[in-house]
Amino acid sequence: MIRCADLNDVDAITAIEKRVFRHPWSKNQIVQELEQENGKKVFAEFEEKMISYIMISYIMIRVVNNEAQILNIAVDLPYQHRGYGKKLLQYTLSELGTETDVFLEVRESNLPAIKLYSEFNFEEIGVREHYYSDGEDAIIMHKKQ
Ligand SMILES: CC(C)(COP(=O)(O)OP(=O)(O)OC[C@H]1O[C@@H](n2cnc3c(N)ncnc32)[C@H](O)[C@@H]1OP(=O)(O)O)[C@@H](O)C(=O)NCCC(=O)NCCS
């Protein structure tokens, strides 16, 4: 099940963020993302386990007019490479519609993510040198219409 995330989901997102990234967003940054209504969206994917739902993955995007930026996407560690990321990205792109231009930045070493984006027709359009705090370059990708 995929739905928009809200403030009740902060702890689940923060926990996945910490497990998945070397430089995780802080809880405050995630709260800010969820609180802002103008153009910011967070979708989260859940699976039913026993009697409740657990969060599997989430994606954060910012939309201004016809332009969207994917800020972050993460699938929790035990569920990676099992199709969840693909499903969430597919859902997000169809929510954005074909009129929206979609951009993102990704670490040049993050081959699984680059492969995923390429499968959805994203192509490299540039590089931001030393974009990340540890000095790594970011690849800028744009989804071909
Ligand atoms: C990148 C990420 C979102 C992909 O989600 P996922 O659920 O693991 O990926 P899926 O199972 O949906 O696979 C989709 C495609 O991604 C690529 N992929 C995913 N994991 C991969 C891996 N370990 N190695 C190589 N390619 C991989 C493949 O192209 C795969 O397609 P295929 O199964 O046909 O080969 C997820 O692995 C993740 O959260 N990674 C850590 C956080 C991160 O790097 N986020 C991106 C920040 S820009």
The ligand as a MOL file (V3000), in Angstrom:
LIG
                    3D

  0  0  0     0  0            999 V3000
M  V30 BEGIN CTAB
M  V30 COUNTS 48 50 0 0 0
M  V30 BEGIN ATOM
M  V30 1 C 18.3010 2.4760 -4.7740 0
M  V30 2 C 17.0600 1.8660 -4.1210 0
M  V30 3 C 16.0360 2.9500 -3.8280 0
M  V30 4 C 16.4520 0.8440 -5.1390 0
M  V30 5 O 15.3150 0.2540 -4.5650 0
M  V30 6 P 15.1930 -1.3340 -4.4930 0
M  V30 7 O 13.8590 -1.6720 -3.9550 0
M  V30 8 O 16.3720 -1.8580 -3.7590 0
M  V30 9 O 15.3170 -1.7220 -6.0280 0
M  V30 10 P 14.3650 -2.6900 -6.8700 0
M  V30 11 O 14.3390 -4.0440 -6.2690 0
M  V30 12 O 13.0530 -2.0310 -7.1000 0
M  V30 13 O 15.2010 -2.7880 -8.2030 0
M  V30 14 C 15.0450 -1.8680 -9.2160 0
M  V30 15 C 16.3130 -1.7840 -10.0180 0
M  V30 16 O 17.2960 -1.0960 -9.2610 0
M  V30 17 C 18.5730 -1.6430 -9.5550 0
M  V30 18 N 19.1370 -2.2200 -8.3300 0
M  V30 19 C 18.5490 -2.3060 -7.1130 0
M  V30 20 N 19.3960 -2.8370 -6.2020 0
M  V30 21 C 20.5350 -3.1050 -6.8770 0
M  V30 22 C 21.7930 -3.6620 -6.5000 0
M  V30 23 N 22.0520 -4.0490 -5.2360 0
M  V30 24 N 22.7340 -3.7520 -7.4370 0
M  V30 25 C 22.5100 -3.3540 -8.7010 0
M  V30 26 N 21.3330 -2.8300 -9.1290 0
M  V30 27 C 20.3690 -2.7130 -8.2270 0
M  V30 28 C 18.3670 -2.6660 -10.6290 0
M  V30 29 O 18.4220 -1.9870 -11.8750 0
M  V30 30 C 16.9670 -3.1050 -10.3710 0
M  V30 31 O 16.3490 -3.6360 -11.4790 0
M  V30 32 P 16.4800 -5.2190 -11.7810 0
M  V30 33 O 15.9240 -5.9080 -10.5660 0
M  V30 34 O 15.6370 -5.3800 -12.9960 0
M  V30 35 O 17.9260 -5.5050 -11.9580 0
M  V30 36 C 17.4030 1.0920 -2.8100 0
M  V30 37 O 18.3120 0.0810 -3.0830 0
M  V30 38 C 17.9330 1.9620 -1.6970 0
M  V30 39 O 17.1780 2.4410 -0.8590 0
M  V30 40 N 19.2680 2.1750 -1.6690 0
M  V30 41 C 19.8940 2.9430 -0.6040 0
M  V30 42 C 19.4390 4.3850 -0.6050 0
M  V30 43 C 19.8030 5.0850 -1.8810 0
M  V30 44 O 20.9020 4.9460 -2.3910 0
M  V30 45 N 18.8620 5.8860 -2.3950 0
M  V30 46 C 19.0500 6.6460 -3.6030 0
M  V30 47 C 19.5080 8.0120 -3.2600 0
M  V30 48 S 19.6240 9.0110 -4.7210 0
M  V30 END ATOM
M  V30 BEGIN BOND
M  V30 1 1 1 2
M  V30 2 1 2 3
M  V30 3 1 2 4
M  V30 4 1 2 36
M  V30 5 1 4 5
M  V30 6 1 5 6
M  V30 7 2 6 7
M  V30 8 1 6 8
M  V30 9 1 6 9
M  V30 10 1 9 10
M  V30 11 2 10 11
M  V30 12 1 10 12
M  V30 13 1 10 13
M  V30 14 1 13 14
M  V30 15 1 14 15
M  V30 16 1 15 16
M  V30 17 1 15 30
M  V30 18 1 16 17
M  V30 19 1 17 18
M  V30 20 1 17 28
M  V30 21 1 18 19
M  V30 22 1 18 27
M  V30 23 2 19 20
M  V30 24 1 20 21
M  V30 25 1 21 22
M  V30 26 2 21 27
M  V30 27 1 22 23
M  V30 28 2 22 24
M  V30 29 1 24 25
M  V30 30 2 25 26
M  V30 31 1 26 27
M  V30 32 1 28 29
M  V30 33 1 28 30
M  V30 34 1 30 31
M  V30 35 1 31 32
M  V30 36 2 32 33
M  V30 37 1 32 34
M  V30 38 1 32 35
M  V30 39 1 36 37
M  V30 40 1 36 38
M  V30 41 2 38 39
M  V30 42 1 38 40
M  V30 43 1 40 41
M  V30 44 1 41 42
M  V30 45 1 42 43
M  V30 46 2 43 44
M  V30 47 1 43 45
M  V30 48 1 45 46
M  V30 49 1 46 47
M  V30 50 1 47 48
M  V30 END BOND
M  V30 END CTAB
M  END
